[in-house]
Amino acid sequence: MLVLSTWRFGRIAARAALDELERGGSALDAAVAGAQAVEDDPSAMSVGYGGLANAVGTVQLDACVMEGATLACGAVAGLENIRHPAAVARRVMEKTPHLLLVGDGARLFAIQEGFAIENLNTPESVAEWERRGRQEPTARKARSKSREPLSHDTVAVLVCDERGRLAGACSTSGLSHKLPGRVGDSPLIGTGLYVDDAAGAAAATGVGEEVVRAGGVVLIVETMRQGHTPQEACEAMIARINSVAKRRGARPAEVGVLALNSDGEIGASCTQATDFVYAVGHAGKVSLRKGAKTAS
């Protein structure tokens, strides 16, 4: 059993996912449990409850799930007032013929499925949103002078169970102070997450627009399908993101990617602009590691 999850709060996700596997849950059960543990943590201000709001002060959540045996998947975007978007994404996968529900439609579906409506703001998240809002003009005009990015830290959870079956989940409140309705890579199957037992699983975190421009993490999975290791595939993806940024005359984006395969091999890489840490859960233990930086 192996779990990978993004960022320092990935320790929470990895622990919850391992616990679910040890209770006999499936790889998908574990991936959703891991994402939900971070969605419930108000100190994770880029995910779920306590996530930072958009430009008009509304928390809009994005999430997706995928399992690698059948390629079943589901997603929601722009979901408001529902704490657990990853679980709603799973219901989209299991209860509808669709892959992605957005906005009011996603919320109505969640309510019909028994999810409770609630205020996702906390006093701390509102204060942080206001503080970052005061800094936003400076951050936009002089990114080279500001090392603090607006929040965009997705929790991505990749799971390999004891039989080598794969699953994954992503969940985020997206870029803080984003325009209402903005959607990044996280709820887009093939872009922020892709899982195929026959090749591997991969997920991204960071500036979603840059992941979309580069073609998404399905490229990582396809690179593994060609016989490359997860680490080689991750580094190839980051090299592509760097190349796309260079073509646009932009600085390398803040992006990190994770991958694993059914043999338990893992990979992690990030751009030079990113201090990417991720959690690894294995043999009942959870540890943090640093993603290898891939040069421009």
Backbone as a ProteinNet text record, in pm:
[ID]
protein_1_A
[PRIMARY]
MLVLSTWRFGRIAARAALDELERGGSALDAAVAGAQAVEDDPSAMSVGYGGLANAVGTVQLDACVMEGATLACGAVAGLENIRHPAAVARRVMEKTPHLLLVGDGARLFAIQEGFAIENLNTPESVAEWERRGRQEPTARKARSKSREPLSHDTVAVLVCDERGRLAGACSTSGLSHKLPGRVGDSPLIGTGLYVDDAAGAAAATGVGEEVVRAGGVVLIVETMRQGHTPQEACEAMIARINSVAKRRGARPAEVGVLALNSDGEIGASCTQATDFVYAVGHAGKVSLRKGAKTAS
[TERTIARY]
84.1	0	88	52.3	133	41.8	71.7	-5.3	91.4	62.5	132.6	31.7	74.4	-14.1	66.7	11.4	83.4	90.1	202.1	225.8	232.5	260.9	275.6	145.1	33.5	-93.5	-121	-35.4	-46.8	-26.2	40.4	54.4	-81.5	-171.2	-306.3	-377.2	-364.4	-429.6	-372.9	-240.6	-177.6	-215	-219.8	-256.6	-400.7	-491.5	-631.6	-647.3	-573	-581.3	-527.8	-414.9	-360.6	-457.6	-518.1	-614.1	-730.6	-776.5	-887.5	-846.9	-726.3	-677.8	-666.8	-619.2	-603.6	-738.3	-843.9	-979.2	-1041.1	-968.3	-1020	-1083.7	-1071.8	-1129.2	-1054.2	-1119.5	-1058.4	-960.9	-884.8	-794.1	-871.3	-990.2	-1070.5	-1124	-1170.3	-1212.7	-1100.9	-979	-865.5	-833.4	-837.2	-806.5	-906.8	-1035.4	-1138.4	-1125.9	-1098.6	-1080.5	-963.7	-855.2	-741.1	-773.9	-840.4	-879.5	-974.9	-1069.6	-1169.5	-1107.4	-1004	-937.8	-880.1	-828.8	-775.7	-889.6	-994.5	-1110.8	-1169.3	-1158.9	-1213.9	-1122.1	-999.2	-900.1	-899	-949.9	-956.8	-821.1	-715.4	-582.5	-527.8	-586.7	-547.5	-630.5	-580.6	-661.5	-673	-631.5	-650.8	-736.9	-802.1	-882.4	-1003.4	-1120.9	-1238.4	-1278.9	-1320.5	-1365.5	-1251	-1278.1	-1172.7	-1087.3	-1123.9	-1050.7	-1068.4	-969.3	-975.6	-1072.3	-1142.5	-1252.7	-1203.1	-1297.6	-1267.7	-1274.9	-1274.2	-1264.6	-1383.1	-1498.5	-1616.2	-1645.9	-1552.8	-1566.6	-1638.3	-1659.1	-1727.8	-1628.1	-1639.7	-1554.4	-1615.1	-1539.9	-1582.9	-1483	-1532.1	-1445.9	-1448.1	-1334.1	-1318	-1261.5	-1302.6	-1248.9	-1275.2	-1193.5	-1221.2	-1168.3	-1218.8	-1172.3	-1161.3	-1075	-1061.2	-1006.1	-1054.9	-999.1	-946.7	-836.2	-758.2	-798.6	-884.6	-921.9	-1012.4	-1113.8	-1212.6	-1205.4	-1120.1	-1109	-1235.7	-1313.3	-1428.6	-1381.1	-1455.8	-1413.1	-1532.5	-1514.5	-1617.4	-1555.9	-1624.9	-1567.5	-1676.3	-1640.8	-1725.2	-1636.3	-1694.9	-1620.5	-1712.8	-1654.4	-1732.6	-1840.9	-1815.8	-1914.5	-1911.1	-2026.3	-2035.6	-2113.7	-2069.5	-2142.9	-2151.1	-2063.2	-2055.9	-1912.9	-1894.3	-1762.1	-1675.9	-1737.3	-1662.5	-1679.5	-1613.9	-1630.5	-1577.8	-1474.1	-1422.6	-1528.3	-1599.8	-1706.9	-1820.4	-1849.4	-1953	-1906.9	-1778.6	-1724.3	-1740.6	-1721.8	-1741.1	-1886.6	-1978.9	-2120.6	-2151.9	-2090.6	-2108.3	-2064.2	-1951.8	-1899.4	-1994.3	-2047.9	-2124.5	-2273.1	-2328.1	-2473.4	-2521.6	-2431.3	-2474	-2398.7	-2449.3	-2375.8	-2271.4	-2255.3	-2168.8	-2034.2	-1940.8	-1809	-1788.5	-1856	-1829.6	-1958.1	-1986.1	-2095.4	-2036.2	-2097.3	-2040.1	-2145.8	-2096.5	-2178.1	-2303	-2414.7	-2540.9	-2586.4	-2555.5	-2593.7	-2522.8	-2394.7	-2319.5	-2373.6	-2407.3	-2460.4	-2596.6	-2684.4	-2816	-2800	-2710.3	-2686.6	-2638.6	-2545.3	-2493.5	-2605	-2692.6	-2804.9	-2895.8	-2924.8	-3010.1	-2947.6	-2812.9	-2742	-2722.4	-2778.4	-2776.4	-2662.7	-2584.5	-2477.4	-2537	-2483.6	-2536.6	-2482.2	-2568.1	-2526.7	-2463.8	-2348.1	-2286.8	-2197.7	-2172.7	-2080.5	-1938.1	-1859.2	-1724.2	-1619.7	-1660.6	-1566.4	-1541.8	-1421	-1388.5	-1336.1	-1336.2	-1278.8	-1135	-1060.1	-919.2	-907.3	-992.5	-982.9	-1026.6	-1125.1	-1168.3	-1057.5	-994.3	-884.8	-768.8	-736.3	-627.5	-665	-788.4	-835.4	-823.1	-860.2	-849.6	-703.7	-617.8	-476.2	-415.2	-443.9	-389.7	-447.5	-572.2	-633.1	-562.1	-516.3	-442.5	-308.6	-251.5	-122.8	-136.2	-257.8	-275.7	-224.5	-252.4	-200.1	-48.2	19.2	165.9	209.9	140.7	177.6	159	56.6	31.7	131.7	167.9	254.8	401.6	437.1	579.5	598.4	563.6	576.9	720.7	814.6	955	999.1	924.5	959	883.1	784	700.8	716.7	763.5	783.1	658.1	555.9	435.8	330.8	305.2	202.2	64	-34.2	-171.1	-196.4	-281.4	-296.2	-346.7	-279.5	-325.3	-276.1	-275.5	-217.9	-325.5	-335.2	-429.9	-384.3	-479.7	-446.1	-476.8	-373.6	-388.5	-343.4	-421.2	-393.4	-389.9	-276.7	-262.3	-243.7	-315.1	-315.5	-290.4	-205.2	-186.1	-215.3	-315.9	-349.4	-260.3	-281.6	-191.5	-199.1	-301.7	-314.8	-270.8	-212.5	-162.8	-266.7	-385.8	-490	-469.5	-496.8	-467.6	-594.5	-587.5	-695.3	-638.1	-714	-667.2	-781.6	-751.1	-846.9	-772.8	-836.2	-784.6	-894.1	-855.7	-953.5	-885.9	-955.1	-896.4	-1003.6	-970.6	-1053	-996.6	-889	-835.9	-757.6	-727.2	-650.1	-730.1	-673.3	-744.7	-762.1	-876.1	-910.2	-925.1	-949.4	-976.1	-1107.1	-1121.5	-1249.7	-1356.2	-1478.6	-1583.4	-1601.2	-1604.8	-1620.4	-1490.3	-1377	-1248.5	-1231.8	-1182.9	-1152.9	-1011.3	-931.6	-796.5	-790.7	-681.9	-662.7	-725.2	-747.4	-776.8	-899.8	-1011.9	-1127	-1131.3	-1026.7	-1027.2	-953.2	-1028.7	-968.8	-869.8	-750.4	-645.8	-556.7	-600.4	-522.4	-463.7	-549.6	-499.1	-480.4	-548.2	-541.5	-568.1	-492.3	-523.8	-470.9	-553	-519.6	-555.8	-459.2	-481.3	-394.8	-458.9	-383.7	-279.6	-305.7	-215.7	-89.2	-85.8	30.4	76.8	-15.6	22.5	-76.4	-45.3	-129.7	-44.7	-104.8	-31.9	-127.2	-73.5	-152.4	-61.9	-125.3	-51.2	-104	-20.6	-58.9	16.8	-40.1	25.4	-63.4	-3.8	-78.5	-144.2	-273.8	-343.7	-340	-340.2	-336.8	-213.8	-101.2	21.2	16.6	-48.6	-64.6	-154.3	-260.7	-351.1	-277.3	-200.8	-127.5	-30.6	24.9	125.1	63.4	-68.5	-135	-183.2	-149.3	-201.8	-124	-156.6	-78.2	-102.8	-198.8	-212.4	-82.3	-5.8	122.9	220.5	212	296.4	260.8	131.6	86.6	126.5	111.8	148.7	299.7	377.4	522.6	557.2	488.9	509.9	466	359.4	311.4	418.5	500.2	606.6	729.1	721.8	829.5	918.9	891.1	972.7	928.3	1018.3	985.1	896.6	824.8	747.6	832.8	955.8	1040	1076.5	1114.1	1145.9	1024.8	907.9	786.7	752.5	770.6	744.2	840.4	966.1	1065.2	1038.5	992.7	958.6	841.6	744.6	630	671.9	754.6	799.5	885.2	966.9	1044.9	951.6	840.1	743.5	679.8	644.4	585.5	685	810.4	913.2	924.5	920.3	932.5	816	695.2	578	588	633.4	650.2	751.6	860.1	962.5	907.2	827	766.1	675.8	615.2	525.2	599.6	728.7	805.5	776.7	734	696.5	798.4	798.7	880.6	822.1	906.2	852.1	744.5	634.4	523.4	555.2	477.6	488.8	401.1	464.6	393	472.7	402.1	461.6	375.8	439.9	366.2	412.5	318.2	343.7	301.2	367	326	364.3	288.6	325	270.8	323.8	271.4	234.4	181.1	131.8	243.2	367.7	482.2	533	468.7	510.3	623.3	657.9	758.9	692.9	765.8	708.8	796.9	738.3	811.7	753.5	836.2	791.2	888.7	836.2	921.4	847.5	922.9	863.7	950.6	893.7	969.3	1065.4	1160.2	1258.3	1191.8	1075.7	1006.2	931.2	933.3	848.1	929.9	895.8	951	845	848.6	742.7	776.6	692	704.8	579.9	598	485.9	499.7	387.9	385.1	384.1	453.5	454.9	405.9	301.2	250.2	276.6	348.5	384.3	415.4	373.1	400.5	358.3	244.9	190.6	255.8	354.2	424.5	405.5	411.3	399.2	520.2	582.2	698.5	685.7	760.4	763	891	878.8	993.5	985.5	1096.3	1100.6	1101.5	1022.7	1023.4	1148.5	1202.1	1322.8	1289.6	1372.6	1348.8	1407.3	1325.9	1368.4	1396.5	1517.7	1561.2	1489.7	1486.4	1425	1506.1
-119.1	0	124.7	219.6	339.5	457.4	570.5	692.5	807.9	890.4	1016.4	1129.4	1240.7	1356.2	1484.9	1588.6	1714.6	1799.7	1870.4	1973.7	1917.1	2006.2	1963.9	1910.3	1970.1	1914.9	1777.8	1735.6	1600.8	1492.8	1527.6	1430.7	1390.6	1488.7	1461	1367.9	1399.9	1319.2	1178.1	1166.5	1035.1	947.4	1006.2	929.9	879.3	967.3	926.7	819.7	833	733.8	598.7	598.3	472.1	406.2	486.3	431.6	364.7	428.3	371.3	239.5	233.8	109.5	-0.8	35.2	-64.4	-115.9	-36.6	-81.7	-166.6	-184.6	-265.9	-188.3	-55.6	27	12.5	50.8	45.4	160.2	156.4	266.6	396.6	391.2	511.7	560.3	468	506.4	583.5	532.5	593.2	730.2	745.2	873.7	980	944.9	1040.2	1072.3	971	995	1089.2	1072.8	1161.1	1304.1	1322.8	1457.9	1519.4	1439.7	1491.5	1533.7	1465.5	1503.3	1643.7	1680.3	1815.4	1915.2	1873.9	1961.2	2000.4	1914	1940.9	2026.8	2047.4	2117.8	2266.3	2354.6	2496.8	2564.5	2499.9	2561.2	2544.7	2455	2439.4	2537.7	2658.7	2767.6	2767.7	2660.7	2650.4	2530.1	2472.2	2350.9	2354.6	2325.4	2297	2404.4	2359.1	2447.3	2538.9	2668.5	2764.4	2800.5	2751.7	2789	2936.5	2995.4	3137.8	3164.9	3275.9	3307.3	3369.1	3382.8	3449	3600.6	3673	3818.8	3885.6	3819.3	3879.1	3816.4	3737.6	3685.4	3553.2	3483	3354.2	3241	3139.7	3021.3	2929.7	2905.7	2815.5	2700.7	2579.5	2462	2378.9	2318.5	2229.7	2096.5	1987.3	1856.4	1755.1	1649.2	1535.6	1408.6	1295.7	1164.1	1074.9	973.1	877.3	747.1	634.6	505.5	436.2	363.6	320	190.9	110.4	-17.2	1.6	87	108.1	246.7	334.1	474.5	553.1	504.7	579.3	707.5	816.7	945	1037.8	1140.8	1240.7	1366.5	1479.3	1606.6	1710.5	1810.6	1928.7	2052.1	2163.9	2289.9	2404.7	2506.3	2621.2	2585.6	2485.7	2438.3	2526.9	2578.1	2667.4	2603.1	2634	2598.3	2449.1	2370	2226.3	2194.9	2135.5	2119	2014.3	1911.1	1796	1776.8	1857.5	1845.6	1714.7	1655.8	1529.2	1419.3	1417.8	1318.4	1343.4	1471.3	1502.3	1456.6	1477.6	1432	1281.1	1208.8	1063.5	1029.2	1104.1	1079.1	1107.6	1213.1	1240.2	1118	1059.5	941	823.1	802.5	681.6	693.2	815.4	830.8	896.8	945.4	1014.7	959.7	989.2	951.4	1054.7	1159.2	1271.8	1260.1	1344.4	1349.5	1475.2	1585.3	1713.6	1792.3	1834.3	1926.7	2055.3	2169.9	2298	2387.5	2481.2	2589.2	2545.1	2614.2	2585.4	2441.7	2389	2250.9	2152.6	2179.5	2092.8	2102.3	2222.4	2238.9	2172.2	2189.3	2124.6	1973.7	1918.8	1775.5	1731.3	1808.1	1773.3	1772.7	1872.4	1879.2	1758.7	1724.2	1608.1	1478.7	1476.1	1358.4	1361.1	1462.2	1465.2	1543.4	1614.6	1696.5	1823.1	1862.9	1977.9	2108.6	2210.4	2346.1	2410.2	2473.3	2542.4	2655.7	2747.8	2858.3	2804	2819.2	2764.4	2862.2	2986.1	3083.9	3060.7	3091.9	3099.3	3240.5	3286.4	3418.5	3429.7	3321.4	3323	3332.2	3258.7	3262	3397.3	3458.8	3591.5	3693.6	3687.5	3779.9	3761	3635.7	3609.3	3654.2	3633.8	3680	3831.4	3901.8	4047.6	4092.4	4023.7	4059.2	4039	3924.1	3897.2	3992.1	4032.3	4127.2	4261.7	4303.5	4429.1	4418.9	4297.4	4277	4248.1	4218.5	4169.6	4265.3	4396.4	4483	4477.5	4474.5	4464.9	4331.8	4224.6	4092.1	4081.4	4147.5	4140.3	4223.6	4339.7	4430.9	4396.2	4331.8	4305.3	4168.3	4064.5	3929.1	3895.4	3956	3927.2	3980	4073.3	4129.7	4064.2	3984.8	3923	3772	3713.1	3568.6	3494.8	3566.8	3499.2	3493.4	3376.5	3366.5	3370.8	3414	3395.8	3245.5	3206.3	3065.3	2983.7	2872.2	2780.9	2639.5	2598.2	2469.4	2361.6	2286.3	2174.6	2058.8	1990.2	1860.4	1755.6	1683.9	1571.8	1446.6	1340.9	1215.4	1102.9	1033.3	917.4	793.9	686.5	567.2	443	355.7	221.4	122.1	37	-56.5	-181	-275	-390.4	-482.4	-465.6	-546	-469.9	-352.2	-273.8	-192.4	-179.8	-97.9	47.9	138.3	279.8	363.5	476.3	574.6	708.4	813.1	945.6	1041.1	1149.4	1256.2	1388.2	1494	1630.8	1717.8	1815.2	1907.4	2040.9	2150.4	2282.7	2390.1	2501.7	2622	2714	2670.7	2744.2	2867.7	2945.5	3068	3168	3214.7	3314.1	3443.5	3510.3	3632.8	3610.3	3486.1	3456.7	3522.9	3543.4	3589.9	3483.2	3523.6	3424.5	3337	3206.3	3112.3	3061.4	3116.3	3066.3	2920.8	2839	2699	2671.5	2608.6	2571.5	2428.3	2360.9	2224.4	2118.5	2149.6	2045.9	1960.7	2016.8	1929.7	1870.5	1894.3	1849.8	1717.5	1611.6	1479.7	1483.2	1429.3	1433.3	1553.9	1654.1	1777	1787.1	1791.2	1794.2	1656.1	1554.8	1417.6	1320.7	1211.6	1101.7	972.7	866.6	739	625.4	537.8	420.9	307.7	201.9	88.8	33.9	45.5	-11.5	70.7	192.4	279	350.1	409.6	481	591.1	668.1	778.4	902.5	1018.7	1144.5	1255.7	1357	1472.5	1594.6	1711.6	1837.8	1930.2	2025	2131.7	2256.1	2371.2	2496.7	2581.5	2654.4	2743.9	2660.6	2641.1	2549.9	2589.7	2719.1	2764.5	2711.5	2703.2	2655.3	2504.6	2430.7	2286.9	2262.5	2340.7	2326.7	2356.1	2465.1	2503	2393.6	2322.8	2219.9	2086.3	2074.3	1952.3	1861.7	1892.5	1816.1	1690.7	1634.1	1523.1	1391.1	1387.4	1266.7	1241.3	1347.1	1330	1251.1	1270.7	1193.3	1045.9	1017.2	878.4	814.2	888.6	832.5	812.2	896.7	877.4	750.6	724.9	600.8	480	497	386.5	345.1	439.8	413.2	348	323.5	252	335.1	464.2	549.9	539.1	570	567.4	686.4	679.5	795.6	921.2	907.1	1024.4	1085.1	1001.7	1052.3	1120.6	1063	1119.4	1254.3	1265.9	1393.2	1501.4	1467.1	1564.7	1608	1516.1	1551.7	1649.5	1630.4	1721.2	1860.7	1869.5	2000.4	2068.8	1992	2049.4	2108.6	2041.1	2093.2	2222.2	2225.4	2347.1	2463.2	2435.1	2538.9	2587.8	2494.9	2530.8	2617.4	2582.3	2660.6	2801.3	2813.1	2945	3027.9	2964.9	3035.1	3085.1	3003.9	3045.2	3166.3	3176.4	3288.1	3409.4	3395.1	3504.3	3526.8	3420	3429	3358	3392.6	3319.9	3180.5	3083	2948.8	2956.6	2890.3	2893.1	2810.8	2832.7	2752.4	2628.7	2516.6	2391.9	2275.6	2181	2055.4	1940.1	1827.2	1709.5	1585.9	1491.6	1363	1250	1135.5	1017.7	890.7	784.7	651.3	548	427.2	318.3	199.1	96.1	-19	-101.1	-77.8	-145.3	-73.5	38.7	113.3	210.1	236.3	337.5	474.7	575.5	709.4	811.7	926.9	1038.2	1169.3	1272.5	1406.2	1507	1612.6	1717	1849.3	1957.5	2090.4	2188.6	2304.3	2410.1	2473.9	2549.5	2617	2716.4	2766.6	2866.4	2805.8	2674.8	2605.7	2530.7	2548.8	2465.9	2360.7	2252.9	2153.6	2040.7	2025.1	1911.2	1825.2	1696.9	1605.1	1495.5	1432.2	1327.4	1190.4	1097.7	958.1	873.2	795.9	704.5	561.6	487.5	349.9	273.8	149.6	62	126.5	194.6	255.4	384.5	434.2	556.6	662.3	788.9	901.8	992.2	1027.2	1115	1221	1330.4	1437	1428	1456	1460.8	1586.4	1621.4	1735.7	1689.8	1756.6	1727.2	1780.4	1705.5	1748.4	1863.3	1967	2081.9	2052.8	2079.2	2061	2197.3	2216.6	2346.7	2383.7	2511.8	2562.6	2518.9
0	0	0	-86.3	-103.4	-131.9	-67	-87.1	-109.6	-209.2	-229.6	-217.5	-157	-146.8	-143.1	-200.9	-219.4	-93.1	-80.2	20.3	162.9	255.1	395.2	451.8	410.4	458.6	398.8	305.7	252.8	357.2	467.1	576.1	631.3	641.8	689.8	592.2	463.1	360.3	356	360.3	352	471.1	590.1	708.7	697.8	655	641.7	534.2	424.4	316.9	362.4	432.2	483.6	580.4	666.6	762.5	689.5	581.6	504.8	439.1	386.3	326.3	430.9	548.8	654.5	704.1	686.6	722.4	611.8	502.8	394.2	281.9	285.6	180.7	49.8	-57.9	-189.7	-207.6	-316.6	-347.4	-363.5	-426.3	-441.8	-308.4	-223.8	-88.4	-18.4	-29.6	38.7	-18	-150.7	-212.4	-169.8	-168.8	-127.7	21	102.9	247.1	271.9	196.6	212.2	175.7	62.5	22.6	123.8	172.4	265	397.6	440.8	565.4	556.3	439.1	420.9	399.4	330.4	314.2	448.8	546.9	680.3	766.7	724.5	805.4	769	855.4	819.9	809.1	859.7	845.8	704.4	624.9	484.5	402.3	387.3	332.8	181.1	116.7	-28.1	-63.7	37	16.9	108.9	54.8	136.6	236.3	354.6	461.3	502.5	501.8	531.9	412.9	293.7	172.9	141.7	75.9	46.3	-69.1	-57.4	-148.3	-279.2	-372.6	-499.7	-483.7	-595	-590	-522.1	-520.5	-458	-321.8	-269.3	-134.8	-122.4	-234.2	-233.3	-249.8	-165.5	-178	-283.8	-390.2	-496.9	-506.2	-492	-482	-610.1	-640.6	-755.3	-705.9	-768.9	-730.8	-840.6	-840.1	-927.3	-863.7	-911.3	-867.1	-990	-980.6	-1089.4	-1035.3	-1088.6	-1051.2	-1175.7	-1157.1	-1270.3	-1337	-1275.1	-1335.5	-1456.7	-1441.8	-1547.7	-1608.6	-1553.7	-1593.7	-1558.8	-1463.6	-1415.1	-1347.6	-1367.5	-1310.8	-1296.4	-1216.2	-1195.3	-1139.5	-1158.7	-1116.4	-1092.9	-1012.8	-992.6	-998.9	-1039.9	-1045	-1006.1	-942.4	-900.1	-800.2	-717.2	-620.1	-496.4	-456.3	-341.4	-227.2	-102.8	19.3	47.4	-14	12.1	53.4	170.6	228.4	158.1	104.3	54.2	-96.5	-177.6	-322.6	-380.4	-320.9	-373.2	-361.4	-250.2	-233.5	-331.4	-358.8	-457.7	-596	-626.7	-755.1	-769.8	-660.2	-666.7	-695.1	-638	-666.4	-813.5	-869.5	-1012.1	-1092.1	-1054.2	-1121.7	-1109	-989.7	-961.2	-993.1	-987.8	-996.3	-1125.1	-1209.8	-1330.8	-1451.8	-1571.8	-1692.8	-1732	-1647.8	-1680.8	-1609.5	-1652.3	-1589.2	-1506.8	-1540.6	-1475.5	-1460.7	-1336.2	-1308.4	-1252.1	-1286.6	-1246	-1181.1	-1098.9	-1046.4	-974.6	-1006.7	-939.5	-964.1	-1081.9	-1110.3	-1019.7	-994.4	-903.9	-762	-718.9	-583.1	-568.2	-668.1	-662.4	-656	-736.2	-733.1	-595.7	-536.7	-403.7	-299.8	-305.8	-211.2	-230.1	-353.4	-381.3	-331	-324.6	-275.4	-123.9	-56.7	89.5	152.3	72	128.9	189.6	303.9	375.9	319.1	318.5	283.3	406.1	389.7	502.6	454.9	546.1	521.3	532.8	427.3	427	478	505.3	558.8	707	751	893.2	920.6	1045.8	1074	1025	1037.5	994.9	842.8	771.6	625.4	570.6	632.3	588.4	611.4	728.3	757.8	660.3	628	534.3	393.2	353.9	223.2	211.8	317.4	316.4	311.3	385.9	385.3	247.5	187.4	54.3	-48.9	-31.3	-122.8	-120.7	-4.3	3.9	-68.8	-73.4	-138.7	-287.9	-333.8	-470.7	-577.4	-571.7	-678.5	-690.3	-577.5	-580.6	-638.9	-599.3	-648.7	-799.1	-851.4	-994.7	-1073.9	-1020.9	-1095.2	-1081.4	-970.9	-946.8	-885.1	-961.3	-909.7	-873.8	-945.6	-918.5	-782.9	-727.6	-598	-483.9	-516.6	-413.4	-419.7	-311.5	-307.6	-261	-214.1	-164.9	-274.8	-331.2	-434.7	-372.8	-453.1	-409	-399.6	-306	-273.7	-391.9	-419.9	-524.8	-497.3	-373.6	-335.4	-328.4	-434.9	-443.3	-355	-291.2	-233.6	-339.4	-379.8	-471.4	-398.2	-409.7	-340.3	-442.5	-451.2	-538.3	-452.1	-484	-399.6	-484.4	-432.1	-487.5	-376.4	-394.5	-287.9	-295.4	-205.3	-195.6	-316.8	-399.6	-521.2	-645.6	-625.5	-736.7	-809.8	-752.2	-813.7	-775.6	-869.4	-852.2	-848.1	-776.6	-775.5	-733.9	-758.9	-720.4	-697.3	-625.7	-601.4	-594.1	-641	-627.8	-568.3	-486.9	-429.9	-402.2	-431.6	-412.4	-408	-345	-357.2	-464.4	-528.6	-642.3	-603.6	-701.8	-684.1	-602	-492.4	-412.4	-492	-470.9	-542.9	-693.5	-733.9	-875.1	-917.9	-1047	-1096.7	-1069.9	-1033.7	-1012.3	-1135.8	-1113.7	-1223.6	-1280.7	-1236.1	-1285.6	-1247.1	-1340.7	-1315.6	-1363.7	-1279.7	-1318.4	-1367.4	-1333.9	-1383	-1293.7	-1165.6	-1066.5	-1094.8	-1147.3	-1171.4	-1311.5	-1389.7	-1528.8	-1541.5	-1571.5	-1587	-1704.5	-1680.8	-1780.6	-1766.9	-1692.8	-1677.5	-1537.3	-1435.1	-1298.4	-1239	-1297.6	-1246.6	-1359.7	-1362.7	-1453.5	-1392.5	-1401.4	-1337.3	-1431.2	-1456.3	-1541.6	-1486.9	-1438.8	-1382.7	-1479.6	-1609.3	-1708.9	-1729.5	-1673.4	-1695.5	-1569	-1493.5	-1372.8	-1340.7	-1237.9	-1192	-1176.7	-1203.6	-1191.9	-1153.7	-1085.7	-1045.6	-1039.1	-1047.1	-1045.8	-938.6	-899.9	-808.8	-848.8	-817.6	-853.2	-941.8	-1033.7	-1121.5	-1231.4	-1219.1	-1307.7	-1452.9	-1478.9	-1617.6	-1690.3	-1619.5	-1682.3	-1708.5	-1619.5	-1641.2	-1762.3	-1775.3	-1889.3	-2018.9	-2020.8	-2142.7	-2188	-2092.8	-2125.5	-2162.5	-2152.3	-2194.6	-2085	-1959.3	-1848.1	-1813.6	-1697.3	-1643.8	-1715.1	-1806	-1888.3	-1963.8	-1991.2	-2058.1	-1971.2	-1839.2	-1748.1	-1756.6	-1753.7	-1758.9	-1892.2	-2000	-2129.7	-2141	-2076.3	-2074.9	-1997.2	-1887.3	-1813.5	-1897.3	-1973.7	-2057.7	-2160.3	-2197.7	-2294.3	-2230.5	-2098.7	-2032.4	-1944.1	-1931.7	-1846.5	-1700.7	-1610.7	-1468.6	-1433.5	-1319.8	-1276.1	-1260.4	-1210.3	-1194.4	-1329.8	-1423.8	-1557.8	-1620.6	-1600.8	-1658.5	-1596	-1464.4	-1396.8	-1444.7	-1456.4	-1500.7	-1645.1	-1727.7	-1865.5	-1869.1	-1779.4	-1774.1	-1730.1	-1628.9	-1582	-1688.6	-1759.1	-1868.3	-1974.4	-1999.7	-2097.1	-2046.8	-1919.4	-1862	-1871.4	-1840.6	-1853.1	-1997.3	-2091.7	-2232.8	-2278.5	-2235.1	-2271.8	-2214.6	-2089.2	-2028.8	-2107.9	-2149.6	-2226.2	-2359	-2425.6	-2552.8	-2534.8	-2417.3	-2389.4	-2335.4	-2313	-2255.9	-2109.5	-2041.5	-1900.9	-1812.9	-1686.5	-1589.5	-1569	-1532.9	-1503.2	-1395.4	-1419	-1325.6	-1201.5	-1096.9	-975.6	-992.2	-1023.7	-1050.1	-992.3	-931.6	-889.1	-938	-967.5	-1014.6	-938.9	-924.9	-859.2	-951.1	-936.7	-1013.3	-939.3	-965.7	-917	-1013.6	-1004.2	-1086.6	-999.5	-1061.5	-986.6	-922.9	-962.6	-901.6	-777.4	-742.3	-624.5	-648.1	-773.1	-804.2	-801.5	-756	-744	-814	-840.5	-898.5	-851	-844.8	-807	-863.1	-922.7	-977.8	-971.9	-983.7	-977.1	-1054.6	-1081.2	-1146.3	-1047	-1100.1	-1015.2	-921	-959.7	-878.5	-761.1	-747.9	-651.6	-547.1	-420.5	-313.1	-280.9	-355.5	-352	-256.3	-155.6	-65.2	-78.4	-54.6	-66.6	37.8	65.8	167.7	102.1	166.2	123.4	239.3	215.3	315.8	274.3	359.3	325.4	452.7	457.7	571.9	703.9	700.9	821.6	864	788.1	824.5	716.9	759	667	683.6	573.1	576.8	468.5	484.6	385.3	303.3	174.1	85.3	-0.5	-62.6	-151.8	-296.8	-379.7	-521.9	-587.8	-682.7	-753.9	-847.7	-844.3	-932.7	-1071	-1171.9	-1308.5	-1369.7	-1418.5	-1467.6	-1596.6	-1623.5	-1746.7	-1867.9
[MASK]
++++++++++++++++++++++++++++++++++++++++++++++++++++++++++++++++++++++++++++++++++++++++++++++++++++++++++++++++++++++++++++++++++++++++++++++++++++++++++++++++++++++++++++++++++++++++++++++++++++++++++++++++++++++++++++++++++++++++++++++++++++++++++++++++++++++++++++++++++++++++++++++++++++++++

